[in-house]
Amino acid sequence: MKERSVFTSKLGFVLAAAGSAVGLGNIWRFPYLAAQYGGGSFLLVYIILAVTFGFTLMIAEIGLGRKTKQSAIGAYKKLNKKYGFEGVLTAAVPIIIFPYYAVITGWVLKYTVAFIMGDNIAASKDGYFGAFITETWEPLFWFMFCMVLVLLVITAGVVKGIEKISKILMPVLVLLMILVAVFVCTAPGAMSGVKYYLVPNFEHFSAKTLLAAVGQLFYSLSLAMGIMITYGSYMKDEDSLEGSVRQIEFFDTLIAVLAGLMIIPSVFAFSGGDEAVLSSGPSLMFVTLPKAFASMHGGRWIGIAFFVMVFLAAMTSAISLMEAVTSIFMDKFHISRLRAAGITGAYSVVLGGIASLGYGPLANFKVLGMQALDLMDFVSNSVLMPVVAIVTCFFVGYVIKPEAIIEEVEKNGETFKGKKMFVFIIKYVAPWFILAVFISSVAQALGFFKL
C-alpha cells in the first residue's frame, strides 16, 4: 500500500472540509428551517449549538481520523475491534447518500444552465420543476454529467484533485454569496425579511426549534457521514486540530447565514411577507425562488449567480461524499484509487439512476409510501446518521474515553481550550440530544407529527 495522502497545508484541509460542510444543507435546508421556526430565534439557537455541540462532534470525528489514519470503515476497529460494526454503519451513510445527492446536484445544474441560456422566465412557471423531474432522459443526463465531473476530481487524488479544486471553488463561492446577499438585501421590500431573519423572536421558540437546529447540524457540518473521519485521516499531525475545526465552523456558519440573507429577504419581498411561502420546504429553491427572481429587476443575472453558487456548493459536498466512499473501498479492499473510484461510480450510476427515475417511470414503485430518492434520504439521514452519532458519542465518551481525542488534539503541545466542554458534551449532552432527533425524525417521516 502507498503511504496515505495528506493535505499539503492547513488551509487546504480547512477549505476542503469546509467545502464538504457547505452544501445544499446550508443553502437550501437552513433558510427554510430558519424561516419556519421564527428566523432570528432559530439562527441564534443554531449558532450556539454549532460552537458547542457541533464543535464537539467534529473534534471527535476528525480526531478519530487523524489518530488512526483510516477512513470510517477502519477507524473504529483500529481503536477497538469490538466496534468494527460502527465503521460499517458509518460507511453505509455516504454510500447511500452520494448517488441521490448527485441526482439533486444535476437538478441544480439544469436550473443553472436554464438561467444562463435565458430560460429563466420559463423556469419560474408553475409545473416547470415537476415536468422536469418526471421526465426520463433529461434528469439522467444532468445526473451523469455531474457524476463525471466529480469522478474526475476524485481520480486526480487528495492534493491535485480535492485540495486544488477546494482552493478555487470556496473563495468563488463566498464572493458570489456576498454579492447576491447584498443585491437581495437592498431590493425593495427586502429589509422586512432581513429583520425577520436576524432579530430573534422567542414567541416562535419551542422544543421543535431546538430539535430542528440539532438536526440541521448534521447536514451543515457533514457529521456522522464518515467524511470528517476521512478528511481527518489526510490531515497533517503538526496542524492545529482545534484551530482547524473552529475555522471550518466559521466558514460553514458564514455560508448558512449568507444563504438566509439571500433567500429569506428575496422571498419575503416577493410574497409580501407571507411566512407560509418561506417555509415551503424543498420547493423553495426550485419553484419559489425562480418566481422571486423573475419579479426582480435584473433577476436573470441574480438567478445565474445564485444557481452557479448553489451548484459550486453542491459539487464540493458531492466530491467529499464520493471521496469518503472511495477511501472506504481503498482501505477495505486494499485497491488503487482509480479502481475504488470506478467501483464507486459504477454502483452510484445504478442507485442514482433508480433515484432519478423514481419521479418518472418508477413513480409507482414505493416503499413505506416513499419514492426511491425519499426512501434513500430517510434511511441515511433519519435512521443511520443519528444511530452513527449516538454510537460515536458512546465510543469516544466511554470506550476509548475522551482522553484519547484530547491526546490527539494536544499531541504537538497545543492546549485544548475547549477540553472541559468537549468532555461534558460528548458524555452527557450529545447522546440525549441525538436520541431526541432520531425519535422525532423517524416519527415525522412515518407521519406521526410534522416538525
Backbone torsions as a table, in degrees:
resi	resn	phi	psi	omega
1	MET	NA	139.9	176.1
2	LYS	-69.4	158.3	173.0
3	GLU	-61.4	141.9	-175.4
4	ARG	-64.9	137.5	178.8
5	SER	-65.3	151.4	176.3
6	VAL	-136.0	150.7	171.9
7	PHE	-66.2	140.9	-174.3
8	THR	-74.7	-19.0	-177.5
9	SER	-150.0	162.8	176.0
10	LYS	-63.4	-39.3	179.3
11	LEU	-60.8	-42.4	178.7
12	GLY	-60.8	-43.0	178.3
13	PHE	-64.1	-47.7	-176.9
14	VAL	-62.0	-44.4	-178.6
15	LEU	-68.4	-37.1	178.1
16	ALA	-66.9	-45.9	179.8
17	ALA	-67.1	-39.3	177.0
18	ALA	-65.9	-37.1	177.1
19	GLY	-62.6	-36.8	175.2
20	SER	-64.1	-46.4	-177.4
21	ALA	-66.7	-35.6	-178.3
22	VAL	-84.4	108.6	-179.8
23	GLY	-152.8	-153.7	-179.2
24	LEU	-63.5	-26.4	177.6
25	GLY	-61.1	-35.7	178.8
26	ASN	-79.3	-47.5	-167.2
27	ILE	-84.9	-26.4	-178.8
28	TRP	-108.4	-53.9	-171.9
29	ARG	-72.8	-42.3	-177.2
30	PHE	-59.1	-49.8	-178.6
31	PRO	-60.7	-41.1	-176.5
32	TYR	-74.6	-28.0	173.1
33	LEU	-69.8	-41.8	178.1
34	ALA	-60.1	-42.3	179.2
35	ALA	-65.2	-40.3	-176.4
36	GLN	-68.8	-30.4	-175.5
37	TYR	-113.0	37.6	168.0
38	GLY	90.6	14.1	174.4
39	GLY	66.2	-104.0	-172.9
40	GLY	-60.5	-34.3	-179.9
41	SER	-68.0	-41.2	176.7
42	PHE	-64.3	-43.5	-179.1
43	LEU	-59.3	-45.3	179.9
44	LEU	-62.9	-46.5	179.8
45	VAL	-61.4	-42.7	-179.0
46	TYR	-61.9	-45.7	-178.2
47	ILE	-62.4	-42.4	178.5
48	ILE	-61.3	-44.3	179.7
49	LEU	-67.1	-36.4	-178.3
50	ALA	-63.0	-41.4	-176.3
51	VAL	-84.1	-4.3	177.9
52	THR	-117.9	-72.4	-177.4
53	PHE	-64.0	-52.5	-179.7
54	GLY	-63.3	-41.2	177.9
55	PHE	-57.9	-44.3	-177.4
56	THR	-63.1	-48.2	-178.3
57	LEU	-67.4	-36.2	179.9
58	MET	-69.8	-41.2	175.6
59	ILE	-57.7	-44.1	-179.2
60	ALA	-61.7	-47.3	-175.9
61	GLU	-69.9	-46.8	179.2
62	ILE	-65.5	-37.7	177.3
63	GLY	-61.7	-41.9	177.2
64	LEU	-61.2	-42.6	-179.5
65	GLY	-65.9	-46.8	-177.3
66	ARG	-69.9	-34.9	-178.2
67	LYS	-67.0	-38.8	-175.1
68	THR	-97.1	-18.4	-173.5
69	LYS	55.7	38.5	-179.3
70	GLN	-131.8	155.3	170.0
71	SER	-76.3	-178.6	-174.2
72	ALA	-57.9	-34.9	-174.9
73	ILE	-63.4	-27.4	-176.5
74	GLY	-114.3	-15.4	-172.5
75	ALA	-63.4	-48.0	-177.8
76	TYR	-66.7	-43.4	-178.1
77	LYS	-64.3	-34.2	-179.3
78	LYS	-65.5	-34.1	-178.9
79	LEU	-87.8	-27.4	177.0
80	ASN	-160.2	112.3	-173.5
81	LYS	-59.8	-27.9	-179.3
82	LYS	-67.5	-18.3	-176.4
83	TYR	-104.0	24.2	175.0
84	GLY	-61.7	-28.7	179.1
85	PHE	-62.8	-30.3	179.2
86	GLU	-66.2	-35.0	175.9
87	GLY	-64.3	-38.1	178.4
88	VAL	-66.7	-44.8	178.0
89	LEU	-59.9	-45.8	-178.8
90	THR	-64.0	-41.8	-179.9
91	ALA	-62.5	-32.8	-178.2
92	ALA	-64.0	-28.2	-175.4
93	VAL	-63.7	-58.9	179.6
94	PRO	-67.2	-27.8	177.5
95	ILE	-61.2	-37.8	179.1
96	ILE	-81.1	-40.6	-173.5
97	ILE	-71.0	-43.3	-170.8
98	PHE	-53.9	-47.8	-177.4
99	PRO	-58.5	-46.4	-177.4
100	TYR	-77.4	-25.5	175.2
101	TYR	-65.6	-37.5	177.2
102	ALA	-65.5	-32.6	176.2
103	VAL	-63.5	-47.7	-179.5
104	ILE	-66.2	-36.6	175.3
105	THR	-60.0	-37.1	175.6
106	GLY	-63.7	-38.5	176.5
107	TRP	-60.2	-43.7	-179.7
108	VAL	-62.2	-43.0	179.9
109	LEU	-63.8	-37.0	176.9
110	LYS	-58.1	-46.7	179.8
111	TYR	-68.1	-35.9	177.8
112	THR	-59.9	-48.8	-179.5
113	VAL	-66.0	-38.0	179.3
114	ALA	-60.2	-44.1	179.4
115	PHE	-68.1	-40.6	179.2
116	ILE	-62.7	-38.6	-177.2
117	MET	-82.7	1.6	177.2
118	GLY	86.3	15.3	179.1
119	ASP	-94.9	24.9	-175.4
120	ASN	-65.3	-35.4	179.3
121	ILE	-66.9	-43.2	177.5
122	ALA	-61.6	-39.6	-178.8
123	ALA	-66.8	-18.9	-179.4
124	SER	-89.4	-6.2	-177.1
125	LYS	-76.5	149.2	175.3
126	ASP	-59.9	136.0	176.1
127	GLY	91.2	-10.0	-177.9
128	TYR	-62.8	-49.8	-177.5
129	PHE	-65.4	-45.5	-179.9
130	GLY	-61.2	-40.9	178.9
131	ALA	-64.7	-36.6	-179.1
132	PHE	-67.5	-52.3	-173.7
133	ILE	-73.2	-15.8	178.0
134	THR	-90.2	-4.5	173.6
135	GLU	-72.8	167.6	-179.5
136	THR	-94.0	-56.4	-166.6
137	TRP	-88.7	-36.5	-176.5
138	GLU	-65.0	-47.6	176.0
139	PRO	-59.2	-36.1	177.3
140	LEU	-65.0	-38.5	179.5
141	PHE	-61.8	-49.1	-178.2
142	TRP	-66.5	-36.4	175.3
143	PHE	-60.7	-49.0	-178.2
144	MET	-65.6	-37.6	178.9
145	PHE	-60.5	-45.7	179.2
146	CYS	-66.0	-37.1	177.3
147	MET	-58.9	-44.1	-179.3
148	VAL	-64.0	-43.2	178.9
149	LEU	-59.7	-46.6	-179.6
150	VAL	-65.2	-41.6	-179.0
151	LEU	-61.3	-38.5	178.5
152	LEU	-61.8	-40.9	178.8
153	VAL	-67.2	-44.6	-176.4
154	ILE	-65.4	-42.5	-179.1
155	THR	-68.9	-21.2	177.1
156	ALA	-71.7	-20.0	175.3
157	GLY	103.9	179.6	-175.9
158	VAL	-66.7	-48.0	-174.6
159	VAL	-81.6	-53.7	-176.0
160	LYS	-76.8	-19.6	-179.7
161	GLY	-103.7	-76.2	-172.9
162	ILE	-63.7	-51.6	-176.6
163	GLU	-64.9	-43.4	-177.4
164	LYS	-64.2	-46.5	-177.7
165	ILE	-69.6	-33.3	179.6
166	SER	-66.6	-37.9	179.9
167	LYS	-67.1	-23.3	178.1
168	ILE	-89.1	-50.3	-171.6
169	LEU	-70.8	-39.3	-174.6
170	MET	-64.0	-48.3	176.7
171	PRO	-60.9	-39.3	178.4
172	VAL	-63.1	-42.2	179.9
173	LEU	-60.3	-49.0	-178.8
174	VAL	-62.7	-43.1	179.9
175	LEU	-61.7	-45.9	179.1
176	LEU	-61.8	-40.8	-179.3
177	MET	-64.1	-42.2	179.3
178	ILE	-62.8	-44.8	-179.2
179	LEU	-62.7	-44.8	180.0
180	VAL	-66.1	-42.5	-179.6
181	ALA	-61.9	-42.5	178.5
182	VAL	-63.4	-44.4	179.9
183	PHE	-61.3	-47.6	-176.8
184	VAL	-65.2	-43.9	-175.5
185	CYS	-68.6	-19.7	179.0
186	THR	-96.8	2.1	178.4
187	ALA	-73.7	152.4	179.6
188	PRO	-57.6	131.2	177.6
189	GLY	82.8	-1.4	-175.0
190	ALA	-79.4	-26.1	-173.8
191	MET	-63.6	-29.9	176.7
192	SER	-65.2	-33.5	176.0
193	GLY	-70.4	-37.7	176.7
194	VAL	-61.9	-44.4	178.8
195	LYS	-62.6	-44.4	179.4
196	TYR	-59.0	-38.8	-175.7
197	TYR	-77.7	-38.6	-172.0
198	LEU	-96.1	-24.9	-176.9
199	VAL	-95.0	118.1	-178.4
200	PRO	-62.0	136.3	174.9
201	ASN	-125.8	98.0	-171.3
202	PHE	-76.6	-0.9	171.4
203	GLU	-67.2	-24.6	179.9
204	HIS	-90.4	-5.9	-176.5
205	PHE	-75.6	136.8	177.0
206	SER	-156.2	178.9	177.1
207	ALA	-60.9	-32.1	178.7
208	LYS	-65.3	-34.6	176.4
209	THR	-59.7	-45.6	-179.1
210	LEU	-64.4	-46.4	-179.5
211	LEU	-63.9	-41.2	179.1
212	ALA	-64.2	-39.5	179.9
213	ALA	-67.8	-41.3	177.4
214	VAL	-64.0	-45.4	178.2
215	GLY	-59.9	-38.0	-179.9
216	GLN	-64.6	-30.7	179.4
217	LEU	-56.0	-39.9	-178.7
218	PHE	-63.5	-44.0	178.4
219	TYR	-66.0	-45.8	-172.9
220	SER	-70.2	-38.5	-172.8
221	LEU	-103.2	7.1	-179.3
222	SER	55.2	43.2	-179.6
223	LEU	-89.5	154.1	177.1
224	ALA	59.2	27.4	177.6
225	MET	-117.1	-2.9	-176.5
226	GLY	82.6	-7.0	-176.8
227	ILE	-68.4	-48.3	-177.1
228	MET	-68.8	-30.0	174.4
229	ILE	-65.5	-45.2	179.9
230	THR	-62.1	-48.9	-180.0
231	TYR	-65.8	-35.3	175.9
232	GLY	-61.5	-34.2	179.9
233	SER	-69.0	-18.4	177.4
234	TYR	-95.5	-0.1	-175.0
235	MET	-82.7	137.8	177.8
236	LYS	-65.9	143.2	-179.8
237	ASP	-64.6	-30.0	-176.0
238	GLU	-81.7	-11.4	-179.9
239	ASP	-78.0	147.8	-179.2
240	SER	-71.1	118.0	-179.0
241	LEU	-72.8	-48.5	-178.9
242	GLU	-63.8	-43.8	179.6
243	GLY	-62.6	-39.1	179.4
244	SER	-64.6	-42.8	179.6
245	VAL	-63.1	-41.5	177.6
246	ARG	-59.7	-41.5	-178.7
247	GLN	-69.8	-38.9	176.6
248	ILE	-61.4	-45.0	179.0
249	GLU	-61.8	-39.2	179.2
250	PHE	-61.4	-49.4	179.1
251	PHE	-58.7	-47.7	-176.3
252	ASP	-62.2	-46.4	-178.8
253	THR	-67.5	-38.5	177.1
254	LEU	-58.7	-45.5	-179.6
255	ILE	-63.8	-43.2	-179.9
256	ALA	-62.2	-43.8	179.9
257	VAL	-64.7	-44.1	178.7
258	LEU	-63.8	-36.6	178.3
259	ALA	-60.6	-42.8	177.5
260	GLY	-63.0	-39.2	179.7
261	LEU	-69.6	-24.1	176.4
262	MET	-79.9	-45.0	-168.0
263	ILE	-88.2	-49.7	-173.3
264	ILE	-63.6	-49.5	179.1
265	PRO	-62.6	-37.1	-178.4
266	SER	-66.9	-43.8	179.3
267	VAL	-71.5	-34.4	178.1
268	PHE	-60.9	-45.8	-179.5
269	ALA	-67.0	-40.2	-178.6
270	PHE	-66.6	-39.2	-174.6
271	SER	-90.9	-2.7	-177.2
272	GLY	71.4	27.9	177.4
273	GLY	86.7	16.6	179.9
274	ASP	-77.8	107.6	-176.9
275	GLU	-66.5	-25.6	179.5
276	ALA	-63.8	-35.0	178.8
277	VAL	-68.1	-37.4	-179.7
278	LEU	-62.7	-34.9	-175.4
279	SER	-98.0	32.8	-175.9
280	SER	-80.3	3.6	171.8
281	GLY	72.1	-139.8	-174.1
282	PRO	-55.9	-31.3	-177.7
283	SER	-71.7	-10.2	-177.3
284	LEU	-57.5	-47.0	-175.5
285	MET	-74.4	-43.2	-171.0
286	PHE	-95.2	-13.3	-178.9
287	VAL	-119.2	-55.8	-174.5
288	THR	-71.9	-46.2	-176.6
289	LEU	-63.3	-44.2	175.8
290	PRO	-56.8	-34.9	176.4
291	LYS	-66.1	-41.9	179.5
292	ALA	-63.3	-42.7	179.2
293	PHE	-64.8	-37.2	-179.8
294	ALA	-64.2	-26.7	-178.6
295	SER	-86.5	-7.5	-177.3
296	MET	-91.8	152.1	169.5
297	HIS	-72.9	124.8	-176.2
298	GLY	74.5	22.3	-174.9
299	GLY	-63.7	-30.4	179.5
300	ARG	-62.0	-44.0	-176.7
301	TRP	-70.4	-37.2	177.5
302	ILE	-70.0	-32.7	176.2
303	GLY	-66.7	-40.0	176.6
304	ILE	-60.4	-49.9	-179.6
305	ALA	-59.6	-41.4	-178.1
306	PHE	-64.2	-50.9	-175.8
307	PHE	-72.1	-30.7	171.6
308	VAL	-60.8	-44.6	-179.8
309	MET	-63.0	-44.6	178.9
310	VAL	-63.7	-39.3	178.9
311	PHE	-63.4	-42.6	178.5
312	LEU	-62.1	-42.0	179.0
313	ALA	-64.5	-43.3	179.0
314	ALA	-63.7	-37.7	-179.8
315	MET	-66.3	-43.2	-179.7
316	THR	-62.8	-36.7	177.5
317	SER	-72.5	-40.5	178.1
318	ALA	-62.0	-39.0	177.3
319	ILE	-61.3	-44.8	-178.6
320	SER	-67.2	-36.7	177.9
321	LEU	-65.3	-45.3	179.7
322	MET	-67.4	-35.8	177.5
323	GLU	-64.7	-40.1	178.1
324	ALA	-60.1	-43.4	-180.0
325	VAL	-69.3	-44.4	179.9
326	THR	-60.4	-43.0	178.8
327	SER	-63.3	-38.2	177.6
328	ILE	-60.3	-46.4	179.8
329	PHE	-66.6	-37.4	178.3
330	MET	-63.2	-45.9	-177.5
331	ASP	-71.7	-37.9	-176.2
332	LYS	-73.3	-44.7	-172.5
333	PHE	-106.5	-0.9	177.7
334	HIS	55.0	52.0	179.7
335	ILE	-117.2	169.3	-178.2
336	SER	-71.3	162.2	177.7
337	ARG	-60.6	-40.3	-177.9
338	LEU	-63.3	-44.4	179.8
339	ARG	-67.4	-41.6	179.9
340	ALA	-63.6	-41.7	178.4
341	ALA	-66.1	-36.3	177.8
342	GLY	-64.3	-41.3	177.1
343	ILE	-64.0	-44.3	178.8
344	THR	-59.7	-45.8	179.9
345	GLY	-63.5	-39.5	-176.6
346	ALA	-65.6	-49.7	-178.4
347	TYR	-69.6	-32.1	-178.5
348	SER	-67.7	-33.9	176.5
349	VAL	-62.9	-39.9	-179.8
350	VAL	-67.7	-54.8	-177.8
351	LEU	-66.9	-40.5	178.7
352	GLY	-65.2	-36.9	177.3
353	GLY	-63.4	-41.7	177.1
354	ILE	-63.4	-43.0	178.8
355	ALA	-62.4	-41.9	-179.5
356	SER	-65.1	-40.6	-178.1
357	LEU	-79.0	-7.3	-176.4
358	GLY	-65.9	-16.9	177.4
359	TYR	-102.3	-4.3	-179.8
360	GLY	-118.1	-109.1	-176.9
361	PRO	-58.5	-29.2	-178.6
362	LEU	-101.6	20.4	-175.5
363	ALA	-61.9	-28.0	-178.7
364	ASN	-84.3	-7.9	177.9
365	PHE	-88.2	107.3	-177.1
366	LYS	-132.3	149.6	173.9
367	VAL	-126.5	127.7	-175.3
368	LEU	57.1	29.2	179.9
369	GLY	77.0	11.0	-176.7
370	MET	-113.4	142.2	171.8
371	GLN	-73.9	170.1	-171.0
372	ALA	-54.7	-49.2	-177.6
373	LEU	-64.1	-43.7	179.9
374	ASP	-64.3	-36.7	178.6
375	LEU	-66.8	-43.5	178.4
376	MET	-63.0	-39.6	178.0
377	ASP	-65.1	-42.5	-179.9
378	PHE	-63.4	-48.7	-177.3
379	VAL	-63.1	-44.1	-176.6
380	SER	-76.0	-49.1	-172.7
381	ASN	-85.4	-39.8	-175.1
382	SER	-89.4	-24.9	-177.4
383	VAL	-108.9	-63.6	-172.0
384	LEU	-66.3	-45.3	-176.0
385	MET	-60.9	-47.6	176.1
386	PRO	-62.0	-38.6	178.7
387	VAL	-63.5	-45.8	178.0
388	VAL	-59.1	-44.2	-178.5
389	ALA	-64.9	-41.5	179.4
390	ILE	-63.6	-46.4	-179.2
391	VAL	-66.2	-36.0	177.3
392	THR	-63.1	-43.2	177.4
393	CYS	-60.3	-44.3	178.9
394	PHE	-64.8	-41.9	-178.9
395	PHE	-61.3	-48.5	-178.9
396	VAL	-74.4	-39.9	-175.0
397	GLY	-74.4	-32.6	-170.6
398	TYR	-130.5	-15.1	-179.0
399	VAL	-97.4	-66.1	177.5
400	ILE	-85.3	-14.2	179.1
401	LYS	73.6	147.8	-178.6
402	PRO	-56.5	-26.4	-178.9
403	GLU	-58.8	-29.1	180.0
404	ALA	-64.9	-40.7	178.0
405	ILE	-75.9	-39.6	178.0
406	ILE	-58.2	-42.3	178.0
407	GLU	-60.6	-39.3	178.9
408	GLU	-67.3	-40.0	179.2
409	VAL	-65.4	-39.2	-173.1
410	GLU	-97.7	12.9	-171.9
411	LYS	-63.0	-23.8	-179.0
412	ASN	-104.6	22.0	-179.4
413	GLY	85.2	5.0	179.0
414	GLU	-73.3	138.3	176.0
415	THR	-86.3	124.9	179.8
416	PHE	-82.5	97.5	-174.5
417	LYS	-66.8	-31.5	-177.9
418	GLY	-95.8	23.5	-173.3
419	LYS	-58.1	-51.2	-176.4
420	LYS	-63.7	-43.1	178.5
421	MET	-63.2	-42.4	179.9
422	PHE	-58.2	-49.0	-178.5
423	VAL	-62.4	-46.1	-176.7
424	PHE	-63.7	-45.8	-176.4
425	ILE	-70.8	-44.6	-176.2
426	ILE	-65.0	-29.2	-176.9
427	LYS	-94.1	-39.7	-167.3
428	TYR	-117.2	-19.7	-174.0
429	VAL	-109.0	-55.5	-172.6
430	ALA	-56.2	-45.6	-177.4
431	PRO	-57.9	-39.0	-177.8
432	TRP	-73.6	-38.9	176.1
433	PHE	-60.8	-46.4	-176.9
434	ILE	-67.5	-37.4	177.0
435	LEU	-60.7	-40.9	178.0
436	ALA	-64.0	-40.4	177.5
437	VAL	-64.0	-42.1	179.9
438	PHE	-60.2	-49.2	-179.0
439	ILE	-63.4	-45.0	-177.5
440	SER	-68.3	-38.1	-177.8
441	SER	-70.1	-39.5	177.5
442	VAL	-67.7	-43.5	179.0
443	ALA	-61.8	-38.6	179.0
444	GLN	-67.1	-44.4	-178.7
445	ALA	-64.2	-32.1	-179.6
446	LEU	-87.3	0.4	172.5
447	GLY	88.8	13.5	179.2
448	PHE	-73.4	-35.5	172.1
449	PHE	-159.0	169.5	-178.0
450	LYS	-121.4	126.7	176.6
451	LEU	-73.5	NA	NA
